[in-house]
Amino acid sequence: MRRRSGTGCVEFAEGVMLLDHSSDTGYQPPLDVTEVDDSVRILLEMPGVPTDKVQVLVRGDRVEVIGEKLPDFPKGEISFLCLERGFGKFCRAFEVIGPVNLGMISARQKDGILTITIPKISERRGRQRRIPVVQE
């Protein structure tokens, strides 16, 4: 179960929350955030963006996707009859809050979709555990 607020926040049932801190650039690849049993996935639609033009960085509790979609116009003078595709540098950044393992994050790009997988870990806070008392 997930809830989305109007503040760029997606909250999942397992206590994981993603806050969108993306910079306001001219081009923003659209994305979906999904949850499966063992992970949270961020899927960015980036057709025409080569892998060498994309960086996925983890900085503390933030996941950042930085890249550039270069225009692929033919050389010479061009008259556009319609131009809907976006181009340019982009940065999508998410603060990840909750029981996830950012040390085991993975990213793969296939068929114009970049999939970032963030594994979940068991929530340990709030669990009761008895500690044996040793007599000396």
VOGU-3710 file (C-alpha; in Angstrom, 3 decimals, decimal comma):
1> mrrrsgtgcv> 0,000/0,000/0,000  1,281/3,437/-0,768  0,077/6,936/-0,257  1,140/9,952/-2,282  0,881/13,420/-0,869  0,956/16,644/-2,814  4,483/17,384/-1,590  6,375/14,956/-3,816  6,303/12,282/-1,121  5,530/8,605/-1,628
11> efaegvmlld> 4,999/6,519/1,520  4,898/2,722/1,499  3,286/0,307/3,952  6,630/-1,014/5,237  7,578/2,399/6,637  9,678/3,425/3,629  9,242/6,979/2,397  10,659/8,680/-0,730  10,803/12,466/-0,824  11,335/13,990/-4,273
21> hssdtgyqpp> 14,062/16,676/-4,141  14,589/16,921/-7,900  16,051/20,111/-9,275  13,907/22,208/-11,559  15,500/21,750/-14,969  13,997/22,010/-18,420  13,916/18,243/-18,898  12,674/15,778/-16,281  12,413/12,102/-17,223  9,049/10,738/-16,045
31> ldvtevddsv> 9,183/8,059/-13,390  7,228/5,447/-11,478  7,979/4,209/-7,969  6,933/0,642/-7,199  7,181/-1,653/-4,205  7,634/-5,412/-4,170  8,151/-7,749/-1,206  11,890/-7,221/-0,894  12,566/-3,816/-2,482  11,447/-0,408/-3,671
41> rillempgvp> 12,057/0,362/-7,343  12,370/3,679/-9,128  11,786/3,406/-12,888  12,791/6,369/-15,045  11,745/6,598/-18,671  14,822/7,716/-20,606  14,657/6,646/-24,259  17,599/7,940/-26,247  19,784/8,535/-23,179  22,953/6,437/-23,455
51> tdkvqvlvrg> 24,192/4,652/-20,329  27,412/6,687/-20,343  25,339/9,891/-19,973  23,675/8,701/-16,730  25,041/8,645/-13,168  23,270/7,093/-10,177  24,739/8,365/-6,906  24,023/7,633/-3,243  24,839/10,547/-0,931  23,875/9,764/2,638
61> drvevigekl> 20,167/8,953/2,507  19,684/10,454/-0,973  19,602/8,707/-4,330  20,416/11,008/-7,245  20,075/10,365/-10,955  22,042/12,858/-13,035  22,272/12,820/-16,786  21,711/14,460/-20,100  19,492/13,697/-23,055  21,191/15,115/-26,113
71> pdfpkgeisf> 19,171/16,309/-29,105  19,365/14,021/-32,108  18,434/16,506/-34,820  19,993/16,200/-38,268  22,788/18,644/-39,020  21,959/21,782/-40,941  19,037/24,145/-40,927  15,835/22,618/-39,564  12,240/23,801/-39,644  10,195/22,147/-36,918
81> lclergfgkf> 6,568/21,452/-37,674  6,085/19,917/-34,224  8,516/19,529/-31,310  7,282/17,663/-28,220  10,327/15,674/-27,116  12,436/17,135/-24,335  16,214/17,380/-24,202  18,814/18,673/-21,791  20,508/18,005/-18,481  18,458/16,568/-15,649
91> crafevigpv> 18,751/15,691/-11,979  16,210/13,603/-10,090  16,954/13,260/-6,375  15,111/11,306/-3,691  15,552/11,215/0,047  14,896/7,645/1,160  13,609/7,262/4,714  12,974/3,909/6,348  14,306/0,380/6,568  16,237/0,077/3,284
101> nlgmisarqk> 19,813/-0,886/2,454  21,282/1,940/0,378  24,622/0,087/0,405  23,123/-2,619/-1,830  21,334/-0,369/-4,327  21,548/-1,454/-7,976  20,724/0,167/-11,312  20,184/-1,217/-14,802  19,062/0,332/-18,056  17,139/-1,635/-20,663
111> dgiltitipk> 14,878/-0,550/-23,515  14,967/3,108/-22,439  13,984/2,384/-18,819  16,427/2,924/-15,953  15,459/0,696/-13,012  16,941/1,512/-9,607  16,362/-1,204/-7,012  16,636/-0,355/-3,307  16,500/-3,502/-1,137  14,403/-3,379/2,036
121> iserrgrqrr> 15,711/-4,628/5,365  13,805/-5,832/8,401  12,690/-3,031/10,666  14,464/-3,474/13,987  13,228/-0,462/15,882  10,336/-1,164/18,217  11,092/-4,868/18,536  11,516/-6,277/21,979  14,529/-8,415/22,702  15,476/-9,847/26,075
131> ipvvqe> 19,060/-9,300/27,128  20,420/-11,926/29,539  21,842/-10,613/32,783  25,068/-12,317/33,719  25,980/-12,646/37,353  29,629/-11,969/38,170
//
